[in-house]
Amino acid sequence: MAEPMGSASLAIAKLEADPDPNDQSTALLQPSFATRVFTSRQRACSALVFIVMLIITCVSTASAIAFAFLLFRGPNSGSLRLERARPIQNPTVILVSSDGFRFGYQFKTQTPNIDRLTANGTEAEAGMIPVFPTLTFPNHYSIVTGLYPCSHGIISNGFPYGNDTFTMKSHEPKWWLGEPLWETVTKNGLKAATYFWPGSEVKKGNWDCPPSLCKKYDGSIPFEERVDTVLSYFDLPVSDRPVFMTLYFEDPDHQGHKVGPDDPEITEAISMIDKMMGRLIQGLERKGVFEDVTILMVGDHGMVGTCDKKLIFLEDLAPWIEIPHDWVQSYSPLLSIRPPHGISPSEVVAKMREGLSSGKVKNGMYLKVYLKEDLPERLHYSYSDRIPPIVGLIEEAYKVEQKTSKRQECGGAHGYDNEFFSMRTIFIGHGPQFAKSRKVPSFMNVELYNTVTSILKIQGAPNNGTPSFPSTILLPGTWS
Ligand SMILES: [Zn+2]
């Protein structure tokens, strides 16, 4: 049974061993034809394999280098990195707010100083998300407490409650719930200073707004003076030096309301804010502390133009329900209605919805009214007695008014749903705990409270921020 196979083997062996029957000796010295063919094939294969292996090796090496670069060096990498927080003896945070600094304003003009912070710091790539309503007081107080407005109590810039009314000049502690950062800092035995911030003049816990470190609001004080005062705190002995400071600028919100977000006046205001950031940076550099101090540059909300006659009039709802002026706590962009006792809010909502969806109310489809408990959960705007029972969400850039008027309607507004991109603001973190040239995804401003307490290594109060958030934005080693 083995014979045929043996014959075949012999035949092959013969062919390989006897290529030239005329010259056996030569045949012994020269490779056989088959061997030559086989060897040249083998060489071709080897060369091919070698080239393929070389290509694979090159591609693998290049990929490994690229991966390592992205992982450890890449500015946009949100993952592991070798960079670690630089240990600082007395961590210090300057929290700067530029009111109404809509995300994207920094691209309107040359902003060398803001760019410097961005290039050497960490930026919310698509801006920071404000809380709802996207108004000044609720947002500034959320930034320093980590609480949503329904928890910190400042549910709007002004609102009636009980027999009293909250205004932007109300400094009674009863309005201001939660624990702002200046209170947390002093509670931890450290010093804080506030150069304007909503709520900073309110006496709370250990914080009694000391005159030397807590400035009473006066919008006429030049921005330069505010910056220079904050810089002067670095001349104090370390034991007296505040470790947390706020600095507030009214611009570009002031211009945004007047002319909307796309006017050259905004561009000028942005240039001015950039100059102030430059003044701060250079002042810190002169004192030799710029690289050791943490600067958080934020805004409270964005801005949208309202020049397109996008109006909704409550008087147009009269065929379904009369909404008298004195039921309305605020019109635009936050519509809030408190009907008198004896009138069912749910009936009011039902009738308003009927009118708004009838097609007979001008722009009716751009106003959605809710009982506050039915508002989308993501707005966190239900669980407070201070919030009136009916809340209206207005489409971006629309305005609600009581009745038709000949008033010129052109400017800018904010206060809308915080889902609108136009309501986003900036966030830049620069200092020993922030990676350089890093972009992070957008986040809500209630996350900043835990971020600051982590940088300062102090115990914070319970809040609505995510406990793990600081580890996603600060460099490893911030806590060691
Ligand atoms: Zn504002």
Residues whose N, C-alpha, C, O or C-beta is under 5 A from the ligand:
A	BS01	ZN	D99 G100 L135 T136 D253 D300
